[in-house]
Amino acid sequence: MRGFSDDERARIRDGLIETGREQFLKYGPERTRVKDITDPVGIAKPTFYQFFDSKGELHLEIISRETEEFVELLQEEIEATDDVRQGVERLFTSYLQFIEQNPNLHKLMSGNHPRELFRNVSQERIDEVQHQWTASCIPIIERLQERSDGIFASHDPDMVLALLRPVGLLHQYGKSGTTRSEEEITEVQQMHIDTLVRGLTCNSE
């Protein structure tokens, strides 16, 4: 049986990543079978392992790409304003909006990912993806702090980044079976973000 050309390998790999993302979002990583990913791409299940060692490894690659997408989005949102308070608000609102479309990113970054999914993935690889997240976001926060003459500039950038985790919980609140309307949920989410922004930017200009 002939091997794949470089172009074919690139096409198949991209197809596995895109299909995997769709299936993970629709059914969750745990319920998605490798066959559910390979069939739409047009390859046999054993061929999957020529590209990824496990479903968990594919999941991490998807998370890595999602991180790149978020960082690009965040840079655009923050660079579009000179107002520090508005920039901090966009940090949180952009994250909330992004994880509503990419909830698996928040699960990994908060340590709430399915352990069984990563049983065949080294801890070093998981740490690498989590470090990518921190290393990509911290410089954006630091550049925002450079614009501030107020209290926001004194905060540890890593601690500011850590505040994205409770913001991520706001997304779960909307999925928790609450009887509140969609409008009320949005209002609660915005109230939390407004409170964070006021606390972080008090006296900032």
Secondary structure, DSSP 8 states (H G I E B T S, - for coil): -----HHHHHHHHHHHHHHHHHHHHHH-TTT--HHHHHHHHT--HHHHTTT-SSHHHHHHHHHHHHHHHHHHHHHHHHHT---HHHHHHHHHHHHHHHHHH-HHHHHHHTT-S-GGGGTTS-HHHHHHHHHHHHHHHHHHHHHHHHT-SSGGGGS-HHHHHHTHHHHHHHHHHHTTT--S-HHHHHHHHHHHHHHHHHHHHTT--
